[in-house]
């Protein structure tokens, strides 16, 4: 039986809508250099992308005060260097605008805090295109838990069967799959295609324009 046409598109932010990877890694290097004796390999940080900062830092410390201090340092550096290191993914804003013009419902599900997510979207030409956002400060459970995706569905009164969650990390795909929506892994973020495939997305694409072909 054919799938129903997609009517709602939910998007992750970092690595999906905006190219913030160098900003993220620079913020990580600065934070670890300040708070620890050495900077761990970047792949350890990349592996946790898609989760809230304080959860990521628990991979490197079990001291909650230190984790709070690391989070503060990271956010201060990130804010100071945001516009210099943030980049657009070619074609993303055009495709999202096309979906909006076609009458699709658009939402954001991110592990960033709301203010930082809005700043990144605005910097990359994506301001005002989304009907709703679920950010890290809106909910107590986070990807790969399905809770933020379920909250977005509720906020938008969206049908899971006609909803697609688009993300660049296995955490995104796990959350969307558990929420009962269709999932799309994008290959222009920092994760290898094989890592994304292993998470079991409904679709996997390498170009933003392919979003318009999914059914």
C-alpha positions in Angstrom: 0.0 0.0 0.0 1.5 3.4 -1.0 2.6 5.8 1.7 0.4 8.8 2.3 2.0 12.0 0.9 4.3 13.9 3.4 2.6 17.0 4.9 4.9 17.8 7.8 8.6 18.1 7.8 10.6 18.3 11.1 14.2 19.3 10.9 17.3 19.0 13.2 19.4 22.1 13.1 23.2 21.5 13.4 24.5 19.5 10.5 21.1 19.5 8.8 19.8 23.0 8.3 23.0 24.9 9.1 26.7 24.1 8.8 27.8 24.8 12.3 30.3 21.9 12.5 33.5 24.0 12.6 32.0 26.3 15.2 31.0 23.3 17.3 34.5 21.7 17.1 36.2 25.0 17.8 34.0 25.5 20.8 34.8 22.0 22.0 38.6 22.5 21.6 38.5 25.8 23.5 36.4 24.3 26.3 38.5 21.2 26.8 41.8 23.1 26.7 40.5 25.4 29.4 39.0 22.8 31.7 41.1 19.6 31.2 44.7 18.6 30.9 44.3 17.7 27.2 41.9 18.0 24.3 40.3 14.6 23.5 40.0 13.5 19.9 37.3 15.4 18.0 35.6 12.1 16.9 34.5 11.5 20.5 32.6 14.8 20.5 31.2 14.3 17.0 29.8 10.9 18.2 27.6 12.7 20.7 26.3 15.5 18.4 22.6 15.8 18.5 22.4 15.6 22.3 22.3 18.6 24.7 25.6 20.0 25.7 25.4 18.9 29.4 24.8 15.4 28.2 27.8 15.5 25.9 30.1 16.8 28.6 29.1 13.9 30.8 31.3 11.8 28.5 34.3 13.7 29.9 33.4 14.4 33.5 31.1 13.1 36.3 31.4 16.4 38.3 28.1 18.4 37.8 29.8 21.7 38.8 32.5 21.1 36.2 29.9 20.1 33.6 28.1 23.4 34.3 31.3 25.3 34.0 32.2 23.6 30.7 28.8 24.3 29.3 29.1 28.0 30.2 32.6 28.2 28.6 31.4 26.5 25.5 28.4 28.8 25.1 30.4 31.9 25.6 33.0 30.9 23.0 30.2 29.7 20.6 28.4 33.0 20.9 31.5 35.1 20.4 32.6 33.3 17.2 29.1 32.3 15.9 28.9 34.6 12.8 32.5 34.1 11.8 32.4 30.3 11.8 28.8 29.6 10.8 28.2 28.5 7.2 25.2 27.8 5.0 24.7 24.4 3.3 24.2 25.1 -0.4 20.6 24.7 -1.4 19.1 24.1 2.0 17.3 27.4 2.4 16.0 27.2 -1.2 14.5 23.7 -0.6 13.0 24.7 2.8 11.4 27.8 1.2 10.0 25.6 -1.6 8.4 23.2 0.9 6.9 26.2 2.7 5.6 27.6 -0.5 4.0 24.2 -1.3 2.0 24.5 1.9 3.9 22.0 4.0 4.0 22.3 7.8 7.6 22.8 8.9 9.0 22.4 12.4 12.4 22.2 14.1 13.5 19.6 16.7 16.9 20.5 18.2 19.0 19.8 21.2 20.3 23.4 21.0 18.7 26.0 23.3 16.1 28.1 21.6 17.9 31.4 21.4 21.0 29.9 19.8 19.0 27.8 17.4 17.1 30.9 16.2 20.4 32.8 15.8 21.8 30.1 13.6 18.7 29.8 11.5 18.6 33.6 11.0 22.3 33.8 10.0 21.7 31.1 7.4 18.6 32.6 5.8 16.1 30.4 7.4 14.3 32.8 9.7 10.5 32.8 9.7 10.1 29.6 7.8 9.1 27.3 10.6 5.7 26.9 12.3 7.1 25.5 15.5 10.4 24.7 17.4 11.1 22.2 20.1 14.5 23.1 21.7 16.5 21.7 24.6 14.9 24.2 27.0 11.4 23.1 26.1 11.6 19.5 27.3 13.3 17.2 29.9 14.0 14.3 27.6 16.1 14.6 24.5 17.1 12.8 21.4 17.6 9.8 20.9 14.5 9.7 23.1 11.3 10.3 21.0 9.9 12.9 23.4 11.0 16.0 21.5 9.6 14.6 18.2 6.4 13.6 19.9 6.1 17.1 21.4 6.5 18.7 17.9 3.8 16.4 16.6 1.5 17.5 19.4 2.3 21.2 18.9 1.6 21.0 15.2 -1.3 18.6 15.4 0.5 16.5 12.9 -0.2 13.0 11.8 2.9 10.7 12.4 2.1 8.8 9.2 2.5 11.9 7.0 5.4 13.4 9.0 9.1 13.2 8.1 12.0 13.9 10.6 15.1 15.0 8.8 18.5 14.8 10.6 22.2 14.2 10.2 22.9 12.0 13.2 21.9 8.5 14.4 20.4 10.2 17.4 17.9 12.0 15.1 17.0 8.8 13.3 16.6 6.8 16.5 14.3 9.5 17.9 12.2 9.8 14.8 11.9 6.0 14.4 10.8 5.6 18.0 8.2 8.4 17.6 6.6 6.5 14.7 7.4 9.1 11.9 9.3 8.5 8.7 12.9 9.5 9.0 15.5 10.9 6.5 19.2 10.8 7.1 21.2 13.5 5.3 24.8 12.9 4.3 26.0 16.5 4.3 26.6 16.5 8.1 29.6 15.1 10.0 28.4 11.4 10.1 29.5 8.8 7.6 26.8 7.4 5.4 27.4 3.9 6.8 26.7 5.2 10.4 23.5 6.7 9.2 22.4 3.6 7.3 23.0 1.5 10.4 20.4 3.6 12.3 17.7 2.5 9.9 16.3 5.7 8.3 13.3 5.5 6.0 15.2 7.5 3.5 18.9 8.6 3.1 19.9 11.5 0.8 23.0 13.3 -0.2 21.5 16.4 -1.7 18.8 18.8 -0.2 16.9 18.8 -3.5 16.1 15.1 -2.9 13.7 16.1 -0.1 11.3 17.2 -2.9 11.3 13.6 -4.3 10.4 11.7 -1.2 6.9 10.1 -0.9 
